[in-house]
Amino acid sequence: MPPIGPARETAVALHPWLPQTIVMCAVLAAAIGLAGCEQKIEQAPNIRPVRTVTVDKRSAGTPIVLTGRIEAEDEVVLAFRISGRLLNNDLRMGDRVQTGQLVARLESQNERNALRAAQANLAAAQGQLTQARNHFDRQDTLLRDGWTTRANHDQATQARQTAQSQVEAAEAQLKAAHDLVGFTELKADAPGIVTATGPRAGEVVQAGQMILKLAREHGRDAVFDVPAQVIRSAPGDPEITVSLSDDPAVAARGRVREVAPQADPVTRTFAIKVGLTDPPEAMRLGATVIGRMERQAQATMEVPAAALTKFNRQPAVWVVDPNNHAVSIRNVDVERYDQAVVAVSGGLDAGEIVVVAGVQALHQGQIVRLLGLEP
C-alpha cells in the first residue's frame, strides 16, 4: 500500500462531513427559493376576469302584450223562482234568443189548481161582502126610523168591514196564484246568446237552479289575467288595442272597465276587463285575443338580469371604476323585472360599467379584468 500523503490525509478527514454539507446547502437553497416564491405571490394582485356592459338610458315606452279572451259585458243566469218538474228546455249553446222568448217551462198542474182555488175563495168572499152590505143598509134605514138599536147597527157595520177585508185577502191570494202560474214559464228578459245550459226536460229542478246562461248581445269585454307589477306600472286610464290572435287585422280599441279586487289564488294574477268600443262581429265570445298597451315613456336603463344581486336587503349591482378597474357595489331602484332584462330607474348613470357575469365572487374594491377588452 502506498504511503498516505498530507493531501490524502486531509481529503480523508473531510470525507465523512461531505454529504451533510451538500444536504444543508440544498435545504438552504430550497428555503431561499420558497421565500422568493411567497414574496412573489404576495406581491401579485388577485385580478378576476368578469364580463360587463355599459348602461344606456332609454326613453321609449315599452309595450305590454297579454293574451286574453272575449266575454260578454253582461252575462246573466236564468232560473225558475219555484221548484218543479221541467217539461221542456230545447235551447242549445250558441242559440240566439229575443226579449220575452219562452226558454223553458215547468209542469204547472198544481199551480193552476191553486189558482182555481183562489178564484173560488174570492167569489165566496165577494158574496159575503154583498150580504154584509145589504144587512148594513137595512140596519142603517131602521136606525134612522127608530126601529132598531144602535148595537144592531154597530154589529152590521163590523160585519161589512170584515167581509170587505176578506175580499181584499182573497184578491191578494188570487194575485199570488197568478204569479205562481207565471213562474212556471221562464222567459228571456233581453236579447242574447246562450252560453251554457243546465238540466234537460224531465228533471226535477230547485228554485234558483241554473237553467240557462245568457250573454246579452250589447257589449263585449276583453278579459286578461295581469300580474300585479304590470298594474302598478301601467298609466292611468290607458287605451288598449285588442286584436284576434289568429287574425291581427280584426282589431278594436277599449279601456279598462273593471279590475278584480282580489288576485286569483292559483295564478296570483288579477282579472282585468277591457270594455271594447264597436267590436267587429268576428270577435265572437270565447275568441282568443292579444291586448297591447304602451307604457309611459320615461328614462330608464336596462341591464341583464344576471347583473342583479342584493346588498343591504335591496337590489344592487357591481359597478367598475374605469380608471383603476376596481369594483364597488351599489343599490339601485328597479322599475320592473323581466325574464332576461331588469329596468333600472335610479342608482346608475348612463355610461357606467356594470358587471354581468361573476358577481357572486366579487368583494368591495377588488380589481377586475374586463373580458373582451383586455388581454
C-alpha positions in Angstrom: 0.0 0.0 0.0 1.4 3.4 -0.9 2.0 5.8 1.8 -0.6 8.3 2.7 0.5 11.9 2.0 -0.7 15.1 3.6 -3.3 15.9 0.9 -4.7 12.4 1.1 -5.0 12.6 4.8 -6.9 16.0 4.5 -9.4 14.6 2.0 -10.0 11.5 4.1 -10.5 13.7 7.1 -13.1 15.8 5.3 -14.9 12.9 3.6 -17.3 12.0 6.5 -18.7 15.5 6.6 -19.2 16.0 2.8 -22.8 14.5 2.5 -24.1 16.6 5.3 -22.7 19.8 3.8 -24.3 19.0 0.5 -27.7 18.4 2.1 -27.5 21.6 4.2 -26.7 23.6 1.0 -29.7 22.1 -0.8 -32.1 22.9 2.1 -30.8 26.5 2.3 -31.3 26.9 -1.4 -34.9 25.5 -1.3 -35.8 27.7 1.6 -34.4 30.8 -0.2 -36.4 29.8 -3.3 -39.7 29.3 -1.3 -39.3 32.6 0.4 -38.8 34.2 -3.0 -42.0 32.5 -4.4 -44.1 33.5 -1.4 -42.8 37.1 -1.8 -43.8 37.0 -5.5 -47.3 35.5 -4.7 -48.0 38.1 -2.1 -47.0 40.9 -4.4 -49.2 39.6 -7.3 -52.7 41.2 -7.2 -55.8 39.0 -7.3 -57.3 40.1 -10.6 -60.6 38.4 -11.5 -61.9 38.3 -15.1 -65.5 39.5 -15.5 -68.0 40.3 -18.2 -69.5 43.8 -18.2 -71.9 46.0 -20.1 -72.1 49.8 -20.4 -75.6 51.1 -19.4 -77.5 53.4 -21.6 -80.7 55.4 -20.9 -83.8 54.6 -23.0 -86.9 56.9 -23.1 -89.2 54.9 -25.4 -92.2 53.3 -23.8 -92.1 49.5 -23.7 -95.3 47.8 -25.0 -97.1 45.4 -22.8 -98.6 42.4 -24.6 -101.0 40.0 -23.0 -103.2 37.2 -24.1 -106.9 37.1 -23.2 -110.4 36.1 -24.3 -113.6 37.7 -25.4 -116.5 37.6 -22.9 -119.9 39.3 -22.7 -120.1 42.5 -20.8 -123.3 41.4 -19.1 -123.9 37.7 -18.6 -127.0 36.5 -16.6 -128.1 33.2 -15.3 -131.8 32.3 -15.9 -133.5 30.2 -13.3 -137.0 29.4 -12.0 -138.3 31.0 -8.9 -140.1 27.8 -7.8 -139.3 24.1 -7.8 -140.9 21.7 -10.2 -140.5 19.1 -13.0 -139.0 20.5 -16.1 -141.2 20.0 -19.2 -139.1 21.5 -22.0 -135.7 23.1 -22.4 -134.8 22.8 -26.0 -132.3 25.6 -26.5 -128.6 24.8 -27.1 -125.3 26.6 -26.7 -125.0 29.3 -29.3 -128.7 29.8 -29.9 -129.9 33.4 -30.0 -133.0 34.5 -28.0 -135.1 37.6 -28.1 -136.7 39.6 -25.4 -139.7 37.8 -23.9 -139.0 34.5 -25.6 -140.1 31.4 -23.7 -136.9 29.3 -23.0 -138.2 26.7 -20.5 -141.4 25.5 -18.8 -142.3 23.7 -15.6 -145.2 21.3 -15.0 -148.0 23.7 -13.8 -150.9 21.5 -12.7 -150.5 22.2 -9.0 -150.1 25.9 -9.6 -153.2 26.1 -11.8 -155.2 24.2 -9.2 -154.1 26.7 -6.6 -155.2 29.5 -9.0 -158.7 28.0 -9.3 -159.0 27.7 -5.6 -158.0 31.3 -5.1 -160.6 32.3 -7.7 -163.3 30.4 -5.8 -162.2 31.9 -2.5 -162.6 35.4 -4.0 -166.0 34.7 -5.3 -167.1 33.4 -1.9 -165.7 36.5 -0.2 -167.4 38.8 -2.6 -170.8 37.0 -1.9 -170.3 37.5 1.8 -169.4 41.2 1.3 -172.6 41.7 -0.7 -174.7 40.1 2.0 -173.0 42.2 4.7 -173.5 45.4 2.7 -177.3 44.7 2.3 -177.6 43.9 6.0 -175.8 47.1 6.9 -178.1 49.2 4.6 -181.2 47.7 6.2 -179.9 48.4 9.7 -178.9 51.9 8.7 -182.5 52.6 7.4 -184.1 51.1 10.5 -181.9 53.1 12.8 -182.9 56.4 11.2 -186.6 55.5 11.5 -186.1 54.3 15.1 -187.0 50.7 14.5 -183.6 49.1 15.6 -181.0 49.7 18.3 -177.5 51.2 18.0 -176.0 47.8 19.0 -177.6 46.1 16.0 -176.3 48.8 13.7 -172.8 48.6 15.1 -172.8 44.8 14.6 -173.9 45.2 10.9 -171.1 47.8 10.4 -168.5 45.4 11.8 -169.7 42.5 9.6 -169.5 44.7 6.5 -165.9 45.7 7.3 -164.9 42.1 8.0 -166.4 41.0 4.7 -164.5 43.8 2.9 -161.2 42.6 4.4 -161.9 39.0 3.4 -162.4 40.1 -0.2 -159.1 42.0 -0.2 -157.3 39.0 1.2 -158.8 36.7 -1.4 -157.8 39.2 -4.2 -154.2 39.1 -2.9 -154.2 35.3 -2.8 -155.5 35.2 -6.3 -152.7 37.5 -7.5 -150.2 35.2 -5.8 -151.7 32.2 -7.5 -151.5 34.0 -10.9 -147.8 34.8 -10.2 -147.1 31.1 -9.4 -148.6 30.1 -12.7 -146.4 32.6 -14.4 -143.3 31.4 -12.6 -143.7 28.0 -14.3 -142.6 29.7 -17.5 -139.0 31.0 -17.9 -138.6 33.9 -20.4 -135.6 35.9 -21.5 -135.6 39.5 -20.3 -133.2 40.7 -23.0 -131.8 39.5 -26.3 -128.6 37.5 -26.1 -126.8 34.2 -26.9 -127.0 31.0 -24.9 -123.5 30.3 -23.4 -124.4 27.4 -21.1 -127.3 25.1 -20.4 -128.5 23.2 -17.3 -131.0 20.4 -16.7 -132.9 19.0 -19.6 -136.6 18.1 -19.9 -137.9 15.5 -17.3 -135.6 16.5 -14.5 -136.8 18.0 -11.2 -135.2 21.4 -10.5 -135.0 23.5 -7.5 -135.7 27.2 -7.1 -132.7 29.2 -8.3 -131.0 26.4 -10.1 -129.3 27.4 -13.3 -131.4 26.5 -16.4 -129.6 28.8 -19.0 -126.7 31.2 -19.0 -127.4 34.1 -21.3 -124.8 36.5 -22.7 -126.5 39.8 -23.6 -125.9 41.0 -27.1 -124.9 44.5 -26.3 -121.3 45.0 -25.0 -118.2 42.9 -25.3 -115.2 42.7 -22.9 -111.7 41.5 -23.4 -110.6 39.8 -20.2 -106.9 39.5 -19.3 -105.0 37.9 -16.4 -102.5 40.6 -15.5 -99.6 40.4 -13.0 -99.6 42.9 -10.1 -96.3 44.6 -11.3 -97.9 45.4 -14.6 -100.9 47.0 -12.9 -98.6 49.2 -10.8 -96.5 50.4 -13.8 -99.5 50.9 -16.1 -100.5 54.5 -16.9 -103.9 55.9 -15.7 -106.8 55.1 -18.0 -104.8 53.6 -20.8 -106.1 52.9 -24.3 -105.7 49.2 -25.2 -105.6 47.7 -28.7 -107.2 44.3 -28.9 -106.9 42.0 -31.9 -107.6 38.4 -32.7 -104.7 36.1 -32.2 -105.2 34.3 -35.5 -106.1 37.5 -37.5 -104.4 40.7 -36.2 -106.3 42.6 -38.9 -109.5 42.2 -36.8 -109.0 44.7 -34.0 -110.8 47.1 -31.7 -109.9 49.6 -29.1 -111.1 49.8 -25.5 -110.4 51.0 -22.0 -110.2 49.2 -18.6 -113.7 48.9 -17.2 -113.1 46.7 -14.2 -110.1 45.4 -12.2 -110.6 42.4 -9.9 -110.2 43.4 -6.2 -108.5 40.1 -5.3 -105.8 38.0 -7.1 -106.5 34.5 -8.3 -105.4 32.1 -5.6 -103.6 29.8 -8.1 -102.0 32.1 -10.7 -101.7 35.2 -8.4 -102.9 37.4 -11.2 -105.7 39.9 -11.4 -108.5 39.7 -13.9 -109.0 42.9 -15.9 -112.0 43.6 -18.1 -111.5 45.9 -21.1 -114.7 47.3 -22.5 -114.4 47.3 -26.3 -115.8 50.1 -28.5 -117.7 48.8 -31.5 -116.1 45.4 -31.7 -116.3 43.6 -35.1 -118.6 40.6 -35.5 -115.6 38.4 -35.9 -114.8 38.9 -32.2 -117.1 36.1 -31.0 -117.5 35.0 -27.4 -114.6 32.9 -26.2 -112.2 34.0 -29.0 -108.5 34.4 -28.1 -107.2 37.9 -28.4 -104.0 39.8 -28.0 -104.0 43.0 -26.0 -101.3 45.7 -26.5 -100.7 48.7 -24.2 -97.9 51.2 -24.4 -96.1 52.1 -21.1 -95.5 55.6 -20.2 -92.3 56.9 -21.9 -89.7 57.6 -19.2 -85.9 57.5 -18.9 -84.8 54.0 -17.8 -81.7 51.9 -18.0 -81.8 48.2 -18.8 -79.2 45.7 -17.6 -79.2 41.9 -17.9 -81.0 40.1 -15.1 -77.7 38.2 -14.2 -76.2 41.5 -13.1 -78.6 41.9 -10.2 -77.6 41.0 -6.7 -78.6 42.0 -3.2 -76.9 44.5 -0.8 -78.5 45.7 2.5 -81.6 43.7 1.6 -82.0 45.8 -1.5 -81.4 45.2 -5.2 -77.8 46.1 -6.2 -75.2 45.8 -9.0 -71.4 45.8 -9.1 -70.0 49.0 -10.8 -66.5 49.1 -12.3 -64.3 52.2 -11.9 -62.9 52.8 -15.5 -59.7 54.3 -14.1 -58.4 51.5 -11.8 -60.9 48.8 -12.7 -61.9 48.4 -9.0 -65.5 47.3 -8.3 -67.9 48.7 -5.9 -71.4 47.6 -5.0 -74.3 50.0 -5.4 -78.0 49.8 -4.6 -80.4 50.6 -7.5 -84.1 51.3 -7.9 -85.8 48.6 -10.1 -88.8 49.6 -12.1 -89.7 46.2 -13.5 -88.4 42.7 -13.7 -88.4 40.6 -16.9 -87.1 37.2 -17.5 -83.8 38.4 -19.1 -83.7 42.2 -18.5 -84.1 44.4 -15.5 -85.2 48.0 -15.9 -83.4 50.4 -13.5 -84.9 53.8 -12.8 -82.3 55.1 -10.3 -78.9 54.4 -8.9 -77.0 54.3 -12.2 -75.8 56.8 -14.7 -75.5 56.4 -18.4 -72.1 55.2 -19.4 -71.2 53.4 -16.3 -69.8 49.8 -16.5 -71.8 47.1 -14.7 -70.6 43.5 -14.1 -73.0 40.9 -15.6 -71.0 37.7 -15.0 -69.1 36.7 -11.9 -71.0 39.0 -9.5 -71.2 36.3 -6.7 -67.4 36.1 -6.4 -66.6 39.8 -6.0 -65.8 41.9 -3.0 -65.6 45.6 -2.4 -62.5 47.2 -4.1 -61.5 44.1 -6.0 -59.5 44.7 -9.2 -61.1 43.0 -12.2 -60.1 42.4 -15.8 -62.8 43.1 -18.4 -63.1 40.2 -20.8 -63.0 41.2 -24.4 -61.3 44.5 -23.6 -58.0 43.4 -22.0 -55.7 40.5 -22.8 
